[in-house]
Amino acid sequence: MIELDTLDRVVLAELQRDATLSAGEVGRRIGLSQPAAWRRIKRLEDAGVIAGKRIELDLERLGFGVTVFLGVKLAAKGRVSVSDFERAIAAIPEVLTVHHVLGLYDYRLRVVARDLSDFERVLRRRIMTLPGVGEVEANVLLSEEIRPGPIGA
């Protein structure tokens, strides 16, 4: 675990808003020199706090107007059914994230589709036919709030 000071948190907040910022631009925005900002960013990367840089896609502009969170309960929870399910779910491109969780469901999935009828097709033909799937609960995303910055920022 790494201790974060106030400047580290501000650096992380800037990079979360725009991961393409250069160290010089981060420094300019928060009142640090380019070398000082670069050293902080490098330390955070080396410590694994910054695990990567990603591009956030606008799913609606790509034609995916519906996002659904699925709770999936496996019918049988043996070692084989879990690995079979995980291998099969990874092959479905509409499934953006898969979280193995504790609670009522075994998995929480984030699924995108062009519209509700497209989602129904993905659910019936792809997800419900996977090995071990028992129960499924769907929650359609109505709106998405802005994500907060780093913890304690």
Short mmCIF file of the C-alpha atoms (twelve columns), coordinates in Angstrom:
data_MODEL
# 
_entry.id   MODEL 
# 
loop_
_atom_site.group_PDB 
_atom_site.id 
_atom_site.type_symbol 
_atom_site.label_atom_id 
_atom_site.label_alt_id 
_atom_site.label_comp_id 
_atom_site.label_asym_id 
_atom_site.label_seq_id 
_atom_site.Cartn_x 
_atom_site.Cartn_y 
_atom_site.Cartn_z 
_atom_site.pdbx_PDB_model_num 
ATOM 1   C CA . MET A 1   0.000   0.000   0.000   1 
ATOM 2   C CA . ILE A 2   1.191   3.486   -0.800  1 
ATOM 3   C CA . GLU A 3   0.531   6.648   1.187   1 
ATOM 4   C CA . LEU A 4   -1.060  9.381   -0.926  1 
ATOM 5   C CA . ASP A 5   -0.624  13.027  -0.080  1 
ATOM 6   C CA . THR A 6   -2.869  15.862  -1.255  1 
ATOM 7   C CA . LEU A 7   -0.845  16.492  -4.428  1 
ATOM 8   C CA . ASP A 8   -0.931  12.789  -5.347  1 
ATOM 9   C CA . ARG A 9   -4.727  12.870  -5.055  1 
ATOM 10  C CA . VAL A 10  -4.938  15.996  -7.211  1 
ATOM 11  C CA . VAL A 11  -2.658  14.400  -9.843  1 
ATOM 12  C CA . LEU A 12  -4.874  11.299  -9.876  1 
ATOM 13  C CA . ALA A 13  -8.023  13.410  -10.196 1 
ATOM 14  C CA . GLU A 14  -6.576  15.249  -13.213 1 
ATOM 15  C CA . LEU A 15  -5.529  11.991  -14.884 1 
ATOM 16  C CA . GLN A 16  -8.938  10.434  -14.201 1 
ATOM 17  C CA . ARG A 17  -10.569 13.373  -15.978 1 
ATOM 18  C CA . ASP A 18  -8.186  13.062  -18.941 1 
ATOM 19  C CA . ALA A 19  -5.643  10.225  -19.104 1 
ATOM 20  C CA . THR A 20  -4.027  11.766  -22.200 1 
ATOM 21  C CA . LEU A 21  -2.586  14.724  -20.268 1 
ATOM 22  C CA . SER A 22  1.182   15.074  -20.376 1 
ATOM 23  C CA . ALA A 23  3.136   15.434  -17.141 1 
ATOM 24  C CA . GLY A 24  3.777   19.046  -18.130 1 
ATOM 25  C CA . GLU A 25  0.057   19.745  -18.527 1 
ATOM 26  C CA . VAL A 26  -0.770  18.017  -15.228 1 
ATOM 27  C CA . GLY A 27  1.912   20.102  -13.538 1 
ATOM 28  C CA . ARG A 28  0.635   23.333  -15.103 1 
ATOM 29  C CA . ARG A 29  -2.902  22.620  -13.911 1 
ATOM 30  C CA . ILE A 30  -1.894  21.912  -10.313 1 
ATOM 31  C CA . GLY A 31  1.062   24.237  -9.871  1 
ATOM 32  C CA . LEU A 32  3.990   21.806  -10.222 1 
ATOM 33  C CA . SER A 33  6.916   21.808  -12.614 1 
ATOM 34  C CA . GLN A 34  6.898   19.216  -15.398 1 
ATOM 35  C CA . PRO A 35  9.710   17.165  -13.765 1 
ATOM 36  C CA . ALA A 36  7.963   17.182  -10.362 1 
ATOM 37  C CA . ALA A 37  4.653   16.116  -11.903 1 
ATOM 38  C CA . TRP A 38  6.420   13.423  -13.966 1 
ATOM 39  C CA . ARG A 39  8.145   12.028  -10.829 1 
ATOM 40  C CA . ARG A 40  4.812   11.819  -8.999  1 
ATOM 41  C CA . ILE A 41  3.076   10.126  -11.944 1 
ATOM 42  C CA . LYS A 42  5.988   7.690   -12.354 1 
ATOM 43  C CA . ARG A 43  5.951   6.843   -8.625  1 
ATOM 44  C CA . LEU A 44  2.188   6.184   -8.791  1 
ATOM 45  C CA . GLU A 45  2.651   3.994   -11.884 1 
ATOM 46  C CA . ASP A 46  5.556   2.064   -10.323 1 
ATOM 47  C CA . ALA A 47  3.484   1.481   -7.163  1 
ATOM 48  C CA . GLY A 48  0.607   0.123   -9.273  1 
ATOM 49  C CA . VAL A 49  -1.800  2.892   -8.234  1 
ATOM 50  C CA . ILE A 50  -2.056  3.872   -11.901 1 
ATOM 51  C CA . ALA A 51  -2.728  0.474   -13.433 1 
ATOM 52  C CA . GLY A 52  -3.183  1.665   -17.003 1 
ATOM 53  C CA . LYS A 53  -4.659  4.329   -19.198 1 
ATOM 54  C CA . ARG A 54  -7.909  3.748   -21.022 1 
ATOM 55  C CA . ILE A 55  -10.019 5.481   -23.578 1 
ATOM 56  C CA . GLU A 56  -13.651 5.853   -22.600 1 
ATOM 57  C CA . LEU A 57  -15.943 5.223   -25.558 1 
ATOM 58  C CA . ASP A 58  -19.280 6.938   -26.060 1 
ATOM 59  C CA . LEU A 59  -21.419 3.827   -26.393 1 
ATOM 60  C CA . GLU A 60  -24.469 5.729   -27.649 1 
ATOM 61  C CA . ARG A 61  -22.503 7.236   -30.530 1 
ATOM 62  C CA . LEU A 62  -21.357 3.718   -31.381 1 
ATOM 63  C CA . GLY A 63  -25.006 2.638   -31.590 1 
ATOM 64  C CA . PHE A 64  -25.345 0.987   -28.180 1 
ATOM 65  C CA . GLY A 65  -28.281 2.827   -26.617 1 
ATOM 66  C CA . VAL A 66  -29.026 0.333   -23.847 1 
ATOM 67  C CA . THR A 67  -26.862 -0.724  -20.912 1 
ATOM 68  C CA . VAL A 68  -28.102 -3.492  -18.637 1 
ATOM 69  C CA . PHE A 69  -26.639 -4.810  -15.398 1 
ATOM 70  C CA . LEU A 70  -27.329 -8.509  -15.032 1 
ATOM 71  C CA . GLY A 71  -27.241 -10.548 -11.869 1 
ATOM 72  C CA . VAL A 72  -26.491 -14.159 -12.820 1 
ATOM 73  C CA . LYS A 73  -26.950 -17.075 -10.444 1 
ATOM 74  C CA . LEU A 74  -25.394 -20.345 -11.521 1 
ATOM 75  C CA . ALA A 75  -27.568 -23.445 -11.250 1 
ATOM 76  C CA . ALA A 76  -24.624 -25.577 -10.123 1 
ATOM 77  C CA . LYS A 77  -21.600 -24.018 -8.485  1 
ATOM 78  C CA . GLY A 78  -19.032 -26.733 -8.991  1 
ATOM 79  C CA . ARG A 79  -15.542 -25.871 -10.135 1 
ATOM 80  C CA . VAL A 80  -16.282 -27.038 -13.680 1 
ATOM 81  C CA . SER A 81  -19.463 -24.957 -14.088 1 
ATOM 82  C CA . VAL A 82  -17.740 -21.781 -12.839 1 
ATOM 83  C CA . SER A 83  -14.799 -22.095 -15.231 1 
ATOM 84  C CA . ASP A 84  -17.083 -23.116 -18.110 1 
ATOM 85  C CA . PHE A 85  -19.306 -20.095 -17.480 1 
ATOM 86  C CA . GLU A 86  -16.349 -17.693 -17.204 1 
ATOM 87  C CA . ARG A 87  -14.788 -19.004 -20.411 1 
ATOM 88  C CA . ALA A 88  -18.085 -18.764 -22.299 1 
ATOM 89  C CA . ILE A 89  -19.082 -15.313 -21.038 1 
ATOM 90  C CA . ALA A 90  -15.699 -13.903 -22.104 1 
ATOM 91  C CA . ALA A 91  -16.578 -14.713 -25.728 1 
ATOM 92  C CA . ILE A 92  -19.679 -12.464 -25.808 1 
ATOM 93  C CA . PRO A 93  -18.662 -9.008  -27.106 1 
ATOM 94  C CA . GLU A 94  -21.755 -7.263  -25.684 1 
ATOM 95  C CA . VAL A 95  -20.611 -8.178  -22.152 1 
ATOM 96  C CA . LEU A 96  -18.302 -5.334  -21.127 1 
ATOM 97  C CA . THR A 97  -17.520 -6.366  -17.551 1 
ATOM 98  C CA . VAL A 98  -17.853 -9.514  -15.475 1 
ATOM 99  C CA . HIS A 99  -17.648 -9.378  -11.686 1 
ATOM 100 C CA . HIS A 100 -17.640 -12.558 -9.581  1 
ATOM 101 C CA . VAL A 101 -19.423 -11.433 -6.400  1 
ATOM 102 C CA . LEU A 102 -20.788 -12.607 -3.064  1 
ATOM 103 C CA . GLY A 103 -24.484 -12.192 -2.426  1 
ATOM 104 C CA . LEU A 104 -27.735 -13.179 -4.061  1 
ATOM 105 C CA . TYR A 105 -26.069 -13.593 -7.459  1 
ATOM 106 C CA . ASP A 106 -22.767 -15.190 -8.389  1 
ATOM 107 C CA . TYR A 107 -21.922 -12.692 -11.132 1 
ATOM 108 C CA . ARG A 108 -22.741 -9.112  -12.055 1 
ATOM 109 C CA . LEU A 109 -22.393 -8.321  -15.749 1 
ATOM 110 C CA . ARG A 110 -22.503 -5.043  -17.640 1 
ATOM 111 C CA . VAL A 111 -24.079 -5.692  -21.027 1 
ATOM 112 C CA . VAL A 112 -24.659 -3.266  -23.895 1 
ATOM 113 C CA . ALA A 113 -27.111 -3.552  -26.767 1 
ATOM 114 C CA . ARG A 114 -28.407 -1.407  -29.597 1 
ATOM 115 C CA . ASP A 115 -31.949 -1.377  -28.161 1 
ATOM 116 C CA . LEU A 116 -34.185 -3.528  -25.951 1 
ATOM 117 C CA . SER A 117 -34.987 -6.044  -28.676 1 
ATOM 118 C CA . ASP A 118 -31.258 -6.447  -29.353 1 
ATOM 119 C CA . PHE A 119 -30.715 -6.954  -25.608 1 
ATOM 120 C CA . GLU A 120 -33.463 -9.606  -25.594 1 
ATOM 121 C CA . ARG A 121 -31.649 -11.413 -28.418 1 
ATOM 122 C CA . VAL A 122 -28.319 -11.293 -26.535 1 
ATOM 123 C CA . LEU A 123 -29.986 -12.483 -23.343 1 
ATOM 124 C CA . ARG A 124 -31.995 -15.349 -24.886 1 
ATOM 125 C CA . ARG A 125 -29.550 -16.626 -27.483 1 
ATOM 126 C CA . ARG A 126 -26.199 -15.968 -25.865 1 
ATOM 127 C CA . ILE A 127 -26.363 -15.526 -22.087 1 
ATOM 128 C CA . MET A 128 -29.221 -17.839 -21.075 1 
ATOM 129 C CA . THR A 129 -27.690 -20.672 -23.116 1 
ATOM 130 C CA . LEU A 130 -24.330 -20.531 -21.316 1 
ATOM 131 C CA . PRO A 131 -23.194 -23.475 -19.196 1 
ATOM 132 C CA . GLY A 132 -24.520 -23.402 -15.656 1 
ATOM 133 C CA . VAL A 133 -26.801 -20.348 -15.919 1 
ATOM 134 C CA . GLY A 134 -29.715 -20.652 -13.516 1 
ATOM 135 C CA . GLU A 135 -31.402 -17.356 -12.664 1 
ATOM 136 C CA . VAL A 136 -30.878 -13.943 -14.245 1 
ATOM 137 C CA . GLU A 137 -32.033 -10.525 -13.055 1 
ATOM 138 C CA . ALA A 138 -31.789 -7.510  -15.371 1 
ATOM 139 C CA . ASN A 139 -31.545 -3.844  -14.361 1 
ATOM 140 C CA . VAL A 140 -31.660 -1.354  -17.232 1 
ATOM 141 C CA . LEU A 141 -29.450 1.715   -16.798 1 
ATOM 142 C CA . LEU A 142 -31.510 4.913   -16.931 1 
ATOM 143 C CA . SER A 143 -28.694 7.416   -16.384 1 
ATOM 144 C CA . GLU A 144 -25.078 7.443   -15.314 1 
ATOM 145 C CA . GLU A 145 -23.669 9.884   -12.789 1 
ATOM 146 C CA . ILE A 146 -20.220 11.429  -13.033 1 
ATOM 147 C CA . ARG A 147 -17.671 9.255   -11.276 1 
ATOM 148 C CA . PRO A 148 -15.962 10.802  -8.251  1 
ATOM 149 C CA . GLY A 149 -12.233 11.400  -8.157  1 
ATOM 150 C CA . PRO A 150 -9.790  9.368   -6.100  1 
ATOM 151 C CA . ILE A 151 -10.730 8.430   -2.557  1 
ATOM 152 C CA . GLY A 152 -10.300 11.336  -0.205  1 
ATOM 153 C CA . ALA A 153 -9.786  13.921  -2.958  1 
# 
